């Protein structure tokens, strides 16, 4: 199974290290934001990156998973979105499910196609019929992970990317990529000619700031409109929570490059995919101690202009994920 850990080997060298959550009683259903939003969220706003972890008896996790997140249901997600004043959401299948997208599909159905879309995990074994059923159920993109450092093979990466581009083109999907910026730089020419949209997760993994190798390639692709970048899950690329000050210049540079290709995501329920060493990967691991309300307020502080916030929260996700007006 392709997991975040195996495909993102070496990401910690770039500072993309998960925060270990304190051990505490597990919450049923999913975390509830408690920090009130301190700005007017525009109608039609979208959280472009969340996960849903269903009842394990109904949605069993992959036997070869690297971690076991706690339950975070569609009902709890609906309550969190209501608290945040966010109308739309994109559910991204988490790696603990392997290639089983059942929890994501059920959650889209439960929340309704007028407000929910999904991003699936697939591979070459996923049949065309299954892919067609995914599209009919609200899937609009597929996730990709690329190794970096010594594990990176440029030829294999280009081949894997092209296979996914060809598949996505057939169904009018986009690609959702998680990989460090130096890998994006090595694939920049191919991404610049992609006939399908490409979104980079987690601030483009720019943990090293505006001087990081690969930063210029991301900015160039962003300026030309060839990629989107999600301002999602800052805790994946920074240790300095809760405000992640070193990401502020990254956000300014990304927004200045092309505000029409920026998205925002909370990462709810903020799963901890790196269980503490003394715990089995099959033991439920508490979510990271993150409040989605604070993350949304932090986004507003980083992007103080209301019109630009509307572009990022409403217009851009409506275009990429196919939400109605």
Helices and strands as residue ranges (DSSP letters): H 4-7, G 11-14, E 46-50, E 68-69, H 74-84, E 88-92, G 95-97, H 102-111, E 116-120, H 128-137, E 139-145, G 149-151, H 154-171, E 174-178, H 181-186, H 188-192, E 198-200, G 202-205, G 209-211, H 215-223, E 227-232, G 234-236, G 245-247, H 248-257, G 259-261, E 262-265, E 284-285, H 292-302, H 306-310, I 311-315, H 316-321
